[in-house]
Amino acid sequence: MKARLIHVLFFVLFGCVCTSSAAPDKDTAWAAEATNVVVSLNASKINGPAEVLKLPRMVEAVNIDFFEQCKVGPSKQDMKDSKELWYVVNIPIRIHAVGRNSADEYAPARYVRELGIRASLLVRKPKSRVKETRDKAAREKDAYYILTKEFTIVDVPMKRAVKNAAGKDVGETEIQLGLFVPQASVYAMLGVFSESTAFSGSVIAGYAVEATFKGESCREIESKAGKSMRPGETPSSFIFSSKLVSEVGSRNWWSSSRSYFETPSAELCCISETPYAPFYAPYYPRVKPMYGKPDTGSSGSSSSSSSSEDSSSSSDSSSSASASSSGSSTGSSL
């Protein structure tokens, strides 16, 4: 009996030891969510004209047999001839993010919970709408419209960990932002209604993306190669027209748009405002809310371009102090 009791005690103690030693280690290599985020255009994906796609009509993608019973409504031919077209301008961006891991150390972040986006788009006017000056020579800037769209993307996963320009480990992802253009907006800008190919990459003259995280402007990703940029360009903006580049100079054209470019009576939409909202999960980051007009109040919007991320460790400490004093952690560089 005594031997049996000793055996039971040994089993209990040994089992506890095994259970304790078999417990999985905490994931200290990653932080659960981001506290610091930097964002820039993904220059490696910008080749040739801007990417503009004509989207298929929704009636071509769903079963409409049920609606054929309606006494008042379009015929099959009416729907076939419908000019209710949508276009999407895809803007490639890169995101770097870090956070605090379980050991309270900076580590690559697995998710960015919310990121405010303000995207600006330059659209070339038709020649008939370009006003000439007194000397009969129109300025280059007068040949373009500018449109802006603000929305919030949420729960953006980082796909891998990389080293940034300062040699620090950060989470990284490459995604595209979709700016959706309804046919009514194309007509308002270009005066073309029936031509489905009127809105293409050739009419996009430039775009810029400003990102905010927890109400603070995100820094731009610093290039390791130190690639030189033309005047008027930043890591978060690109101009396709060389003539416009020379005229814009060092001006942040996206932030001075009201006095520099004409704003048309047209609108841009994000995916949640389109008929394609239920089908976009694999292609675009989730918008808040998933359906309907975007809410930009929680993340705020940026009114000017932010400075590039700091590369020295000394700037990390000063930035962190600044962030704590302002009640936000976004001031720290990655």
C-alpha positions in Angstrom: 0.0 0.0 0.0 2.8 2.3 0.9 4.7 1.5 -2.3 1.5 2.1 -4.3 1.0 5.5 -2.7 4.6 6.5 -3.5 4.0 5.5 -7.1 0.9 7.6 -7.3 2.7 10.6 -5.8 5.6 10.2 -8.2 3.2 10.0 -11.2 1.4 13.2 -10.1 4.7 15.1 -9.6 6.2 13.8 -12.8 3.0 14.6 -14.7 3.1 18.2 -13.4 6.7 18.6 -14.4 6.0 17.2 -17.9 3.0 19.4 -18.3 4.9 22.5 -17.2 7.9 21.8 -19.5 5.6 21.0 -22.5 3.8 24.4 -22.3 4.4 26.3 -25.5 6.6 29.3 -25.5 5.0 32.7 -26.0 5.4 34.3 -29.4 7.9 36.9 -28.6 9.1 37.3 -32.2 5.9 39.2 -33.1 3.7 41.9 -31.5 0.0 41.3 -31.6 -0.8 44.7 -33.1 0.9 47.8 -34.3 1.8 50.8 -32.3 4.0 52.4 -35.0 3.2 52.4 -38.7 4.9 53.9 -41.8 3.3 53.9 -45.3 4.5 54.7 -48.8 3.6 53.9 -52.4 5.0 50.6 -53.7 7.3 52.1 -56.4 8.3 48.6 -57.6 4.7 48.0 -58.7 4.3 51.3 -60.7 5.4 50.4 -64.2 4.0 52.3 -67.2 0.6 54.0 -66.9 -1.6 53.8 -63.8 -3.6 50.6 -63.4 -7.3 51.2 -64.4 -9.7 48.3 -64.8 -13.2 48.3 -66.2 -15.3 46.2 -63.9 -18.0 43.7 -65.1 -21.6 44.7 -64.8 -23.2 43.1 -61.7 -26.1 41.8 -63.8 -23.6 39.6 -65.6 -22.5 38.0 -62.3 -25.9 37.2 -60.6 -29.0 35.2 -61.4 -31.7 37.7 -62.4 -34.4 35.2 -63.3 -36.5 36.2 -60.3 -36.6 39.8 -61.3 -38.0 39.0 -64.7 -41.4 38.6 -63.1 -41.5 42.3 -62.3 -44.1 44.2 -64.3 -42.1 47.4 -64.3 -38.4 47.1 -65.0 -35.7 46.8 -67.6 -35.8 44.2 -70.3 -32.9 41.8 -70.9 -31.9 44.0 -73.8 -32.0 47.1 -71.6 -29.7 45.5 -69.1 -27.4 44.3 -71.9 -27.2 47.9 -73.2 -26.8 49.4 -69.7 -24.1 52.1 -69.4 -23.9 51.6 -65.6 -20.2 50.9 -65.7 -17.6 51.1 -62.9 -13.9 51.5 -63.1 -11.2 51.0 -60.5 -7.9 52.7 -60.1 -5.5 50.5 -58.2 -2.8 52.2 -56.1 -0.1 49.9 -54.7 1.3 50.7 -51.3 3.7 49.2 -48.7 3.1 49.2 -45.0 5.7 48.6 -42.2 4.6 48.1 -38.7 6.0 47.4 -35.2 4.4 46.9 -31.8 5.2 45.7 -28.3 5.5 41.9 -27.8 4.8 39.9 -24.7 8.2 40.8 -23.3 7.3 44.5 -23.8 10.0 44.9 -26.5 9.6 46.4 -30.0 8.9 43.6 -32.5 7.3 43.2 -36.0 3.5 43.6 -35.7 1.1 41.0 -37.0 -1.8 43.5 -37.6 -2.5 47.1 -38.1 -6.0 47.5 -36.5 -7.0 50.8 -38.3 -5.3 53.0 -40.8 -6.8 56.2 -42.1 -6.4 56.8 -45.9 -6.6 60.0 -47.9 -6.0 59.3 -51.6 -5.7 62.0 -54.2 -6.1 61.4 -57.9 -5.1 63.6 -60.9 -7.3 63.1 -64.0 -6.4 64.6 -67.4 -9.2 66.8 -68.9 -10.4 66.5 -72.4 -8.8 69.2 -74.7 -12.2 70.8 -75.2 -12.3 71.6 -71.4 -8.8 73.1 -71.0 -9.2 76.8 -70.7 -6.7 78.9 -72.6 -5.0 82.0 -71.1 -4.8 85.4 -72.7 -1.7 84.4 -74.7 -3.6 81.3 -76.0 -1.2 79.0 -74.1 -2.8 76.9 -71.4 -0.7 76.1 -68.3 -0.1 72.4 -67.7 -1.9 72.4 -64.4 -5.1 73.6 -66.1 -5.3 70.4 -68.0 -6.1 68.3 -64.9 -8.8 67.6 -62.3 -8.0 66.5 -58.8 -10.3 64.2 -56.8 -9.8 63.0 -53.2 -11.2 60.2 -51.2 -11.0 59.4 -47.4 -11.7 56.1 -45.9 -10.4 53.7 -43.2 -9.0 50.3 -43.7 -8.9 47.8 -40.8 -7.2 44.6 -39.6 -4.4 44.7 -42.2 -2.2 41.6 -41.7 1.6 41.8 -42.1 2.6 39.0 -44.4 6.3 38.8 -43.4 9.1 40.4 -41.3 11.8 42.3 -43.0 14.6 44.7 -42.0 14.0 48.4 -42.7 16.6 50.9 -43.7 17.8 51.2 -40.1 18.3 47.5 -39.9 15.4 46.9 -37.5 12.9 44.1 -37.9 9.4 45.3 -39.0 6.3 43.7 -40.2 5.6 44.3 -43.9 2.8 43.9 -46.3 2.1 45.0 -49.9 -1.5 45.8 -50.8 -3.5 47.9 -53.2 -6.0 50.6 -52.5 -9.0 50.7 -54.9 -10.5 54.0 -56.0 -13.8 53.2 -57.7 -15.1 55.5 -60.4 -18.8 55.3 -61.4 -19.8 56.1 -65.0 -21.6 59.3 -63.8 -18.2 60.6 -62.6 -16.5 59.7 -65.9 -19.2 61.6 -67.7 -18.8 64.6 -65.4 -15.1 64.8 -66.0 -14.7 63.7 -69.6 -18.1 64.3 -71.1 -18.1 60.7 -72.5 -21.1 58.4 -71.8 -21.3 55.5 -74.2 -17.6 54.7 -74.7 -16.6 52.1 -72.2 -12.9 52.5 -72.7 -12.8 56.3 -72.3 -11.5 56.0 -68.7 -8.1 54.3 -68.8 -4.6 54.6 -67.4 -3.8 57.2 -70.0 -6.1 59.8 -68.3 -4.5 59.3 -64.8 -1.7 61.9 -64.4 -0.7 61.1 -60.8 -1.8 60.0 -57.4 -0.8 60.4 -53.8 -1.6 58.6 -50.5 -1.6 60.1 -47.1 -2.0 57.7 -44.1 -2.9 58.4 -40.5 -2.6 56.0 -37.5 -4.4 56.9 -34.2 -4.9 60.4 -35.4 -1.2 61.0 -36.3 0.3 61.3 -39.8 2.3 58.2 -40.7 5.9 58.6 -41.8 7.0 57.4 -45.2 9.1 54.3 -45.7 12.7 55.2 -46.1 14.4 53.6 -49.1 17.5 51.5 -48.5 18.8 52.4 -51.9 18.2 56.1 -51.4 16.5 56.4 -54.8 16.4 60.0 -56.1 13.0 61.4 -57.0 11.9 64.0 -59.4 10.6 67.4 -58.1 7.0 67.1 -57.0 7.4 63.4 -56.0 7.7 61.8 -52.6 7.6 58.2 -51.4 3.9 58.7 -51.1 3.2 60.4 -54.4 3.8 59.8 -58.1 3.3 61.9 -61.2 3.0 60.2 -64.6 3.2 63.3 -66.7 6.7 64.7 -67.2 5.4 68.1 -68.2 3.4 68.3 -65.0 6.4 67.3 -62.9 8.5 70.2 -64.3 5.6 72.7 -63.5 4.7 71.4 -60.1 8.3 71.6 -58.8 8.6 71.1 -55.1 4.9 71.8 -54.4 2.9 69.2 -52.5 0.2 69.2 -55.2 -2.1 67.0 -53.3 -2.3 69.2 -50.2 -2.6 72.5 -52.1 -5.2 71.1 -54.5 -8.0 73.6 -53.9 -5.9 76.5 -55.2 -3.8 74.6 -57.7 -6.1 72.1 -59.6 -9.7 72.2 -60.4 -12.1 70.0 -58.4 -14.8 68.6 -60.6 -18.4 67.7 -59.8 -17.5 64.0 -59.7 -16.8 61.6 -56.9 -14.5 58.7 -56.1 -15.9 55.8 -54.1 -14.2 53.1 -52.0 -15.2 49.5 -52.3 -17.9 49.6 -49.6 -19.9 52.1 -51.7 -20.1 49.9 -54.8 -22.1 46.8 -55.8 -18.8 44.8 -55.6 -18.5 45.1 -51.8 -19.5 41.5 -51.0 -16.9 40.1 -53.3 -13.7 42.0 -52.6 -12.2 40.3 -49.6 -9.3 38.6 -51.5 -8.3 41.7 -53.4 -8.5 44.8 -51.1 -8.1 45.5 -47.4 -11.3 45.6 -45.5 -13.0 49.1 -45.2 -14.7 50.4 -42.1 -17.6 49.9 -42.4 -17.7 47.0 -44.9 -20.8 48.3 -46.5 -21.9 51.9 -47.0 -20.3 55.3 -46.7 -16.9 55.2 -45.0 -16.4 56.5 -41.5 -13.2 58.5 -41.3 -13.7 60.0 -37.9 -11.9 57.4 -35.8 -8.6 57.5 -37.6 -8.7 61.1 -38.8 -7.2 62.4 -42.0 -3.9 63.9 -42.9 -3.7 67.4 -44.3 0.0 67.4 -45.3 2.8 65.1 -46.3 4.7 63.6 -43.3 8.4 63.3 -43.1 10.4 60.2 -43.8 10.9 57.6 -41.1 14.0 58.2 -38.9 16.9 55.9 -39.4 19.0 56.5 -36.3 18.4 54.9 -32.9 18.9 58.2 -31.2 15.9 59.6 -33.0 13.8 56.7 -31.7 14.2 57.8 -28.1 13.4 61.4 -28.8 10.4 60.4 -31.0 9.1 58.1 -28.3 9.3 60.9 -25.7 7.4 63.2 -28.0 4.8 60.5 -28.6 4.2 59.9 -24.9 3.8 63.6 -24.2 1.2 63.9 -26.9 -0.7 60.8 -25.8 0.1 58.8 -29.0 2.6 56.1 -29.8 2.7 56.8 -33.5 5.5 59.4 -33.2 8.1 56.7 -32.7 10.0 55.6 -35.8 10.3 52.0 -36.8 
